């Protein structure tokens, strides 16, 4: 390994841009992260401070995406690391409508806060740029800036 090269893994995703274009490719992720067991995940990459992210396409071309223009990121199913990360959280069924996209349904795992347990309080306190929605077909990262409405499901 070259001393200047940082070893990266690939994480397959489908990115939906605000204009509706779908781009499939791989994110470059670190093999480890300092704050939990396992490799970096798409949610870590999209919630990082950097405004741009590279995406490797099947053709070999790497495109650089502006995170602010990404409406949604589709990843695979939840992992064991997700289950550990959300242990002790309250699963809440919701429907989220993003600007220009059909409603998405799934579960958010809310950190249980005794003083403010409501979905509204959780959303208002959320600092991440992308909200994590666990859907039946995989995990979706939804751009918080494009959310038009959220509805709690029974």
Secondary structure as GFF3:
##gff-version 3
##sequence-region A 1 154
A	DSSP	beta_strand	8	17	.	.	.	ID=ss1
A	DSSP	beta_strand	22	30	.	.	.	ID=ss2
A	DSSP	alpha_helix	42	46	.	.	.	ID=ss3
A	DSSP	beta_strand	52	56	.	.	.	ID=ss4
A	DSSP	beta_strand	62	66	.	.	.	ID=ss5
A	DSSP	three_ten_helix	67	69	.	.	.	ID=ss6
A	DSSP	beta_strand	70	74	.	.	.	ID=ss7
A	DSSP	alpha_helix	80	85	.	.	.	ID=ss8
A	DSSP	beta_strand	90	98	.	.	.	ID=ss9
A	DSSP	beta_strand	104	110	.	.	.	ID=ss10
A	DSSP	alpha_helix	119	125	.	.	.	ID=ss11
A	DSSP	beta_strand	130	135	.	.	.	ID=ss12
A	DSSP	beta_strand	138	143	.	.	.	ID=ss13
A	DSSP	three_ten_helix	144	146	.	.	.	ID=ss14
A	DSSP	beta_strand	147	152	.	.	.	ID=ss15
###
